[in-house]
Amino acid sequence: MGADEFPTSEPAPIQGHTSCTIVGLQPVALVDHVARVDWTVLDAIPGERGGSQRVTVEELEHILAEVNMHMIPTSGELSPIRTMAGGSVANTIRGLAAGFGVSCNIVGACGDDEQGQMFLTNMKMSGVSLPQLRIKTGPTGQCACLVDAEGNRTMRPCLSDAVRLQASELNGDDFRGSQWVVLNGYGFYGQKLVEKAVSLAKQDGACISMDLASFEVVRNFRSQLLDLLESGKVDLCFANEDEARELMSGEPNADAESALEFLAKYCRWAVVMLGPKGCIARNGKEVARTSTYPLTDQFFL
């Protein structure tokens, strides 16, 4: 029996609402400050390497100062740091829209500051629709995204004062007409936000894609994540090796293959990403493996 096919048909237009094939939920709009770094910088900042730990405005400024002090800009660049619209969901949506021409929308909240304007501009330039993005008074979230020589990312988001979308603000129009709704584990930081989004999306017949986000998210929201997986409402789930190990902590086998088997019990499609080694994916009993495709430095962002 062959692998299931993803739903890909274009949704019918809905009066008074611009339908998109894929809708992403990112409750906090983010601007990423991205830089390639070495261990000197990573050793100078708090928290575990490769994870995502929240920082204050002062800590974010210190991290960026460390990058500017220790790292040399690439040829033609004035700074080792590149700043752009970010966040896992936004990056996925932007890539699908700009790279594959898929009609995409993003649901969330954005501040009315300079960073918020940058987020809006970047997303619009990539062809992402923004009718469901709420503009609120206050700052937009920021994140230091530090990429080591092996491509591993260490994230330090600054969200303490950032505007955000609350579960009570979600409504049926946010996901109406979509084929897929893209979520990630960071949404669990908003009380009942993921659960309400999934409920609304499923009421409209959409499929759910979930990225586990980081091993800290899996650790901190393990109960909520397991409840969601066991509900059978997640159709496609992504995890990297660190997230897979955290998900399987306490089990006799905590390797990527075991995590893939575990996820496939609850999701139609499951993917475990293996960094430079590629990824493994499963649909039913069918397992596929693929290697990575080498990119030049200009594409690492």
N, C-alpha and C positions, 0 to 999 in steps of 0.2 A: 504494500500500500504506500503510495507516494506521500510526500510531505504536504501539509495543509498550505493553501495559498493565502497570502495576506489580502484583506479587503482593500481594493484600490480604486473602485469606481467613484466618479465625481458625485458629490451630493447634489440633490436638486436644490435650486435657489429657494430661499424662504423669504417671504415678503417682510420688508423692514429689517432684514438681517443678512449680512454677508457670510455665507457658508464657506468653510474651508475644509479641505480633506483632513488636515491634521491641526489640532489645537494643543498648544502647550500651556501647562499651568506653572507659572513661576511667581509666587506670591510677592517676592521682593525683587524688583528690578536691580540689576547689579552692573557696575562698571568694573572690569577686570584690569589690573595692572600686571602684565605678564612679562616675565623675564627668564632667560636661561641663567642658572646659577650653579655654583659648585658647593662643596661641603662647607667651605668657609662661611658662606652666608647661612646655610641651613643649620649649622652648629650655633649660630649667633641668635637664633630666634626660638621662642618657647614652643613646646609641644612636640608630638611625634612626627617624624618625617613621613611624607606620603599621605598624611591625613588632612583633616579640615577642622581647625580649631578657631573659634571666634576670638576676635581681638578688639581692643578699644581703638578710638581714633588715634590716640597717642602711640599705641603699639604699632598700628598700621604705618604711621609716619616714620617710626623708627625702622621698621622693616624696609621700607622703600629707600630710606637714607642709607641703610647697609648695602642694598643692591647697587645704588649709585656710587657708593664709595669703593666697592670691591670688584665690580664687574665693568668690563670695557664694552662700549657700544659696538655693535656689528658695523661693518662697512656701510657708510652712507647714513647712519643713524646718529642723532644727537644724544640719545639716551639709551641705556640698556633696557629700559622699560617701555613696553608698548601698551597703550591704554585704549580700551574698546568695550563695547557692550558685551556683557558676559553672563555667567550663570549657566549651569549644565543644560537646562531646558532651552534657554534662549539660543545657546550655541547649536543645539540640535535642530531647532526650528529654522534658524538662519541658514544652516548648512543645507537643509532639505529644500528651502525656498530658492536660495541662490545657486546651489550646486545641481539640483535636480528639477527645478521648476515646479515643485509641489506647492499647491496653494496652502498657506499656513497662517495661523492666527496665534496670538499669545494672550493669555489671561493673567492679569496681575496688577501691580501698583507701582507707580513711578513717581519720584519726587519732582518738584518744580524748580530744581536747581540746575547748575551747569552739567553735572553728571547725568541728570535725567534727560536733558536735551541731547547729550551725546548718545545715550541709550536709544532714544527715539530715532535719531538720525541714522545710526548704524542699522537698526532693524528695518527701517523704511528702505534704505539703500539696498538691502538684501532681498527686498520684495515681500516682507512679512506684513500682513494686515494687522492693524492695531485698534480696531473699534472696541475691543473688550479690555484694553489697558487703561486703568484708572489713573488719572493724574491727581496727586494729592499734595497738599502743602507740607513741605519738609524735605529732608535730605534723601538722596538715593543711596542705596547700599554700594559698598566698594569691597574689592577683594584683591589681595596679593596672591598671584598664581605663580609659584616658583617651580620651574621645570629643570630637573637635573639631567645629567648626560645620558641617562637611560630612558628619558622621556617620562619619568614618574613626576607627578605633580604634588606639591605641598601647598595647601590652600589655607589662607588666613583671612576669612571674611570679617568685615566690620559692619555690623547690622544693628548696633545698639539703639541708634536713633532713626534708623531708616523707616520710611513709610512702607506699609505692607498691606496686602489684601487679607481680610478676615473671612472666616467661613460664612458668617452671616451675610456677606456681600455677594456670594455666589448665587447665580440664578440659572434657570433653564436656558436662557439665551446664550450663556457663555460657551456652551458646547453643542448647541443645536445644529444639526446637519453635518457634524463631523464624522469621519470614518474612524479616526484614531485620536485618543487623548494621551498626551505624553506627560508623565509625572516623574518626580524623583523623590528620594527619601527625605530631602531637606524640607519638603512640605509638611512632614510630621511635626516640625517646630511650631506650626500654626495649629492651634487646638481644633481638632475635628475637621481640619481643612481637607486633607486627603480623602477622608471617609465621605464627606459631602460631595466632593468633586467626582469621585467614583460613582456614587449613587446617581447624581445628575446625568453623568455621561452614559451610564448603563440604561437609564430610563429612555435615553434617545437612541439607543442601539449602537453606541460606539464601542470600539475595542480599547483596552487599556494597556499602555506600555509603561513599565516602571523600571527606573534605574535606582539601584540601592544607594547611590551617592557617595558614601564613604564608610569606612569600618566603624568610625565613631557613631554615625547615624544608626547602623545596624546594632551596635552595642547599646546605645541609649534608648532606642525605640523597638527593641526586639519583640516585645509583646504585641505592639500595634502592628508591626510588619508581619508577624506570623499570623495574626488574626486576618489581615487582609489577604495574604497568600492563601490561607486555608478556606477563605470564602469562595475561592474559584473565580473571582472577578478580575484578576490580573491575567491578561492574555499573553503578554510578552514581558519577560523580566531579564534585565542585564545586571551582572555583578562582576567586579574585578576579583583578582585572587585574594586581596586583603579582605574584601567584603565577604567573599565566599568562606574564607577561614573563620571569620567572626560569626557568620551565620551558622556554621557547623561546629562552633566551639562546644566542647562537652561530648561530642559524638566520637565514636571510635576512629572514624576516618573523617578528616577535615580537609581533604584535598579538593582540587577543582572538579574532578570527575564526580566525587560524591555530592558536591554542592549542585552540580548540573542535574544529577539524578533527583536530588531533593526538590529543586525548583520545578523540574518537569512533571512532578507529581501533581502540581497545582496549576501550572501554566501551559498553554498550548505550545508556546515557544519559549525556550530558555537559552541564555547565552552567558558564558563565563569568559571574560576577557583576560588574556594572559600576557599583556604588555608586549614586549618585543617578540614573544613567541606566537603571537596571533590570538586566536580564540577558538573555543569549542561551542557548538550549538546543538540543541536537541529539539526535535518535534516528534512526539510519540516515542517510538522505538528507534527512530532514525537519528544518528549522530553524525555531525559534520565537523571537520577541522579545517582551519585555514591559517596560513602564515601571514605576516605583516607585509605591507608594501612600502619599500623605502621612499622617503620624501626628502627633499632638500630642506635646508634650514628655514627658507622663506615660508614653508608651509607648517612649521611646528606650532604656530599660533592658531 
